[in-house]
Amino acid sequence: TIVGGEKRQINVNLHPEQLKAYGLTASDVERALRSNNLQTPGGTLKTGVTDYTIRTRGRVTDVAEIARIAVLT
């Protein structure tokens, strides 16, 4: 059963000339965005008879966070 959540989309417009100036490709940008915008299960915590699901927060919540993602180091 899937509960909660909302569909969202943030479009990223690339400038080929700027990418080329930095020696980057569109694939480099895509790879960086995919690897830095993940939300993964963190396991469960059991307290007595209650189980809590733990998740790691790794998804960007606004455009400013995308701007801080390093594409290449």
Buried (B, 14 or more C-beta within 10 A) or exposed (E): EEEEEEEEEEEEEEEEEEBEEEEBBEEBBEEBBEEBBEEEEEEEEEEEEEEEEEEEEEEBEEEEEBEEBEBEE
